[in-house]
Amino acid sequence: MVVTVTALEEYWTWKSWVASANEPECDFPLQNLPFCVLQMQDGESHLGVGIGDFIFDLHLAAGNGLLDALDSALRHACTAPYLNPLMQCGNGAVSQLRRAVMLLMTEGTDATQIKILEKLLIPREGAVLRKPVQVGNYTDFYASIDHATNVGRLFRPDQPLLPNYKFVPIGYHGRASSLILSGTPVSRPHGQTKPPSADLPTFGATKQLDYELEVGVYVGTGNSLGHSISIESAEEHIFGISLVNDWSARDIQAWEYQPLGPFLGKSFATSISPWVVTMDALAPFRVPLAPRPSGDPAPLPYLSSPAGAAAAIDLKLEVHLSTQAMRDSAQLPVQLSSGNLRSLYWSFAQMLAHHTSNGCNLLSGDLIASGTLSGPEEGSQGSLLEISHRGTTPFKLANGEIRSFLQDGDEVILRGFCELPGLPRIGLGECRGIIAPPIAHTHE
């Protein structure tokens, strides 16, 4: 897909008086303004947007009258301690807010105004961020057909994909209570495992801890119980996207997943990025979903829409690993894989339409994740389960260390960004997590 600047809104050519926002490799140019929640020195939480190397404090901007041109409900939402009230205002109102902030931050702003605005900029380095959204419900899908096929071959070589995969966007209900912010250590979980060679299961810390490269969408406005969201209107209910790492204990998962699916092998932790990028910021990077192979069934009517012509996002994704030994010797993280969100088999709109097709009510702030994102070729796998072929093919890192699954002290870093010639880079920031030793198994 080729997008020219002339085909876009005028603001895609704007520059900012915040110099770092104009750097070519900057994740957060003027056109991005990803939302976050700042923890202030007094313990309060303030909504903010990233711009260059700074965070612009929306709470203080509203309090100082800088957003008075906006609707009072929208201004009030900017003073909430999390994003949910802003999400409930609807995407149209959020677009108005983003444009108002762009006008404040654009090159050519009056020098007197800039002096006022500079006082509301907080350096990103050293800033303390909180989870941006109060998540009531978390659903994880299985929308990458390449991942499903890769994993299926490991467990069912004769039938990698189950018969329903190409008809139904498969998902499971996860644990909102164990969503953790990027940078929070992940304690190696305990669970029941049973290797094929063992007669009986045992209980202990997982030996096959894994990451999952995922992207999630946050629901902006939900739907009433008993009513569904149509495929045509589904994207109106999406507030924005974020990086997600759904940590997995593969040995626990392999023993427990039959017959009902993911449970304790998943529910111990899921890391989320502190940054939420709006769909407006991603508009130039919308592309069709990867074409379905010849012979695949067309989606059923409730999952089909002409809007599907731009149902995906050309979002590049990377997984990096930093081991304790690498950090001790001042070595940079090594890239394990890269992929692209456009390779999904099922779009986020289809996920929402299917999720609500039985009348299930989604709430503002609910998190819907893609499932592990993988491509068909080597180097594009979104998990160690695939890279190491279920642990049977260990691989060597650049410093000589060997890995099949994650070891204590390993840090996983997810990154995502959109790039096209002539347009500013739109980044999702990072989602990090470091593996901590298991906590002694105690009861409360």
QUIQUI-V442195 format. One record per helix or strand of 2 or more residues. SS is the DSSP state (a for helix, b for strand). FROM is the first residue (numbers start at 0). LEN is the number of residues. Records with the same first field share a line. If there is no record, write none. Layout:
SS = FROM-LEN / FROM-LEN
This chain:
a = 4-3 / 9-4 / 18-4 / 57-6 / 71-6 / 83-5 / 90-15 / 110-8 / 144-11 / 175-3 / 233-4 / 249-7 / 279-6 / 300-3 / 305-5 / 323-5 / 340-3 / 347-8 / 383-4
b = 34-5 / 44-7 / 53-4 / 120-3 / 128-2 / 137-4 / 170-3 / 178-3 / 185-2 / 189-4 / 201-4 / 208-2 / 212-7 / 237-8 / 247-2 / 269-3 / 275-3 / 285-2 / 311-2 / 315-7 / 333-7 / 366-3 / 394-2 / 401-2 / 410-8 / 425-11
